[in-house]
Every structure is written in C-alpha cells, then in structure tokens.
Amino acid sequence: EKLRVSEPSNAYDFGQIIHAVNISKDKAACADLLTITDPKKLPTLLSNKLEGEILLIFIQSLEQYVLGKDPGLVYRHLLYLSKAERFKVVLALLSKTEKEQVRQLFELLSENRNHQYSLEDLESLRKVYEL
C-alpha cells in the first residue's frame, strides 16, 4: 500500500514521514514528499536527524521520480540538503557504492540541465558533496 504524504508543518511531522518512508523503502512516497516540500525548509525540517539511509533514499527518489520532471528541483534539494546539520558527518560515512549513487545523480543532473542552474553551480555543489 502506497504511503500518503502531505506537506509536513514541522520537524517532528517530517521526521515521522521520513521514518515511515525509510521503513517501507517507498521511494515514490519519498519523491512525493520532496516534491511538496520547499527545498529551503529541508535543513530545518531535518533538524539534526540526517542519516546515511535518509540521504540515500532522498538521492534514489530524486533520481528515479523527480529528475525527469524537474531537474531544477533536484538541484535545489541537493543544495539545501548540503546545508543540513550532520551533512558532513553523513557524507564521510557513505560507502564507495553509496557515493557512486550520489555521483550518478550529479552526472544525470549535468545531462538534464535546465535554466535553473548552470554547470558552474553544479560543479561547486559537486565539490560540497566531495565528488
């Protein structure tokens, strides 16, 4: 059964939805959540709860469900995700395979570029992700 996702009003609600998404590994529901969530709010909504599993399901959901429709939204989510608390720690703990998934999303973003970000923007964000 597909999870129903509504826009979270606070970090607690967001955390509950993320927890449910993570347990069910429902990438479509995760993509729905990321589509209705303003990327600027991501650092606040994540609070100090960012973990490797969450980062990866975000990456996979953005790649599989959002990239084809709105590469600009994917770029903005990656940008604000990098400003979240614990981002550097989570990044440092990713395995080689997991980092490869992130790298792949950046490759696809450069191929599907639109007016919302330049190659220079993408390159500087790639550096933040240590790719």
N, C-alpha and C positions, 0 to 999 in steps of 0.2 A: 504494500500500500504506500502510495506516494505521500510524503510529508507535506502538510500545508504550511506555507510560510507567509508570515505577514511582517510588515516593517517593524523592527524592534524599537521600542521607545527609550530603552536604557541598556546599560552594560549587562545587567542581570538577565533581561529578556534575550538579548543577543547570545549570551553565554548558554542559556537553556536551548536555544535553537541550534547553535553550533554543536552542542553536546549530542542532541538527537540526530543531527546530520552525520556527525562523526561515527556514532554507534551504528547507524544504518548504512553508512558509506553511500548515502544518497546524493550523488553529485548533481543531479538535476535540481533537487531542492536547494542545494548549496548555491547553484548558479542563480536560482530564483531569488534567494536571499541577497546575493551580491548585486543582482540587477536592481532590486528595490532599495538597497542601502546606499546612501550617499558616500562615495569613497572618502570624503573629507572626515566623515564621522568614524571611520574604521579604527583609528588609534584609540579614540575614547571608548568606543563600544567593546573593543577587545580588552581594554584596560590592561592588566598585567597577565592575561590568560593565554597569550600566544604560545603555541607549542608546535613542534615539528609536524605532527599529524594534521593540525589545523592548517598550517601553511601549505602542506601538500594537497589537502583536499581543495583548498582555495585554488591552487595552481591548476590542478586537474580539471576542476569545474570551469574555471575561466577558459582553459584551452578547449575543452570539449563542447561547451554550451554557449559561451559568450563571445569568444574571439570572432567567429564567423559573422555575428550580427553587429558587434560594436567594439572594434579594436581599441577605440579611444577610452572606453570604459575599463577595459582590461588594463591598459596603461595606467589610468588613474588609480585603479585598485592596487596595482603593484607599487606605485609611487607612495600612496598613503600607508600601505602595509609596511613599507620600509621605515616609516616613522613611528610604528607601534613599539610600545615597551617590550623588551626582551627580543626584538627582532635580530640583533647582532648575535645574541646567545643562540637562538634557534638556528640561525644561518650556520653558525660554527659547528653545530651538532648534526647537520644534514650529512647523510652518507653520499658517496660518489654518485650512486644511482639516482638518489633524490635530487642532488644538484643538477644532474643531467636533465631531469624533468623541467627544472626551472629554466635551464639554458635553452631547452627546446621551445618553451613558451616565448622566450625573448627572440629566438630565430623566427618563429611564426609571426610575432609582432612586427619584426622588421620587414617581412614579406607582405604583410597585410596593412602596411602603414596607411594612415589617413591624415587629414589636415590637423587633427587634434594634438599631434606630437611629431617632432622632427626626428631624424636619425640621430642628431646630436643629443636630443633629450633622452632617447632610448639608450644611447651609448653611456651617458652619465649615470642613468639608472642601473644599467648593467654593471657598472663599477661598484655601485652601492650593494648590489647583490653578489659582489665578488666573483663575477663570471669572466 
